[in-house]
Amino acid sequence: MKIDPGVAAYCEGVLPDLKERFAKIDEIAEYNQLKVIKAMQDNRVNADCFHYASGYGYDDVGRDTLEKVYASLFKTEDALVRPLIACGTHALSTALFGNLRPGDELLSPVGKPYDTLASVIGIKEAKGSLAEYGISYRQVDLKADGSFDYEGIKAAITKKTKLVTIQRSKGYQTRPTLSVARIGELIAFIKGIREDVICMVDNCYGEFVEKTEPSEVGADMVVGSLIKNPGGGLAPIGGYICGRADCVENAAYRLTTPGLGKEVGASLDVMRSFYQGLFFAPTVVASALKGAIFAANIYEKLGFSVVPNGSEERYDIIQAVTLENKERVIAFCRGIQAAAPVDAYVTPEPWPMPGYDCDVIMAAGAFIQGSSIELSADGPIKEPYNVYFQGGLTWAHSKLGIISSLDHLVKAGLVTL
Ligand SMILES: *Cc1c(COP(=O)(O)O)cnc(C)c1O
């Protein structure tokens, strides 16, 4: 692959110190693998579950059994797991619109939510937003040190507060990602003020990183995308909402129609990939985590600022590296692209993108378009020249991608070892 042997050796050099951490990641993956198998066994998954279902989708056995599997896995009363859910934003939007009514208020006690939710909530003016339906929004930012502003949260919970949204992953912000334990503390605090407030967790990028999920520490709903962690790289589309039966039912009426809810929505021929992807997900997440930690340690050793840093605990799969100039961001992304199994011959270029206020360069050579559980990177071309990357279906591929990124930087004369 024409990788400079010096670069490869430099990267290999960080691995001995990571042995213990990788062993811990493998141990979590093993635990979660057993959890998935147990949920499939307990719900009697069988070959009929993989059959094609068309039309209305009444009594779609594969779909209904998969929802039971998700409910067992997340330890919730019910689940909605559908190819009709287009993406993570759609899953979150469905959960919100399904459970909020005019006059209600939505609260985010962990600061600004993921960018795409700005239009859903109406923080950014948008047609069809919650704001247009008379649903108000309040936000309490985290304190400067990343801790919860308990006083601010207490003051923000009023009679109108119906639903609290808690984003587990930092996404592409600089705040810390929340551990399941911290989410549990926050939910306990909120329920202590008003027990009837619905607590929803945006679980994107967090699934299977720990042994427990937020639904085990009091969340009424956990919501995510199947082209991230739980799809295991095989699900070609989809999202999930797991939680309290009444919350899931409300979301289902929003996804399809009032009255029909979960009863309709044929699964077509995606069920095998949903089951098999879920089966692979714990080890896929482990691979992505190892890649992120590997990269953090290499780039940290080279003197770059990395978030999270090389040694801290991980609660999601995203890694940011501050590369300090445009040329490095471009070279890094080209290195990731060059290591992909698909589209490796393509040279990514920075380009204007909808929703961004600057050019962005994106690297992805994925089997599923846009899948960010597969090794992928993007760099907004602006200060401080961060590159964000995540994923890797196998550790060997993740590792190759990181080595290739450094190889491109070194060959372009932008980094010296
Ligand atoms: C990816 C993501 C979303 C949105 O998911 P899409 O599938 O891109 O619509 C929402 N929240 C978080 C934290 C995410 O990482």
The ligand as an ORCA input file, in Angstrom:
! r2SCAN-3c Opt
* xyz 0 1
  C     -25.913     11.784     14.075
  C     -26.602     12.413     15.224
  C     -27.912     12.888     15.112
  C     -28.679     12.912     13.824
  O     -28.644     11.759     13.116
  P     -28.756     11.738     11.509
  O     -28.869     10.308     11.236
  O     -27.530     12.377     10.955
  O     -30.009     12.488     11.154
  C     -28.489     13.411     16.250
  N     -27.826     13.490     17.410
  C     -26.555     13.060     17.542
  C     -25.852     13.171     18.861
  C     -25.898     12.504     16.461
  O     -24.651     12.072     16.589
*
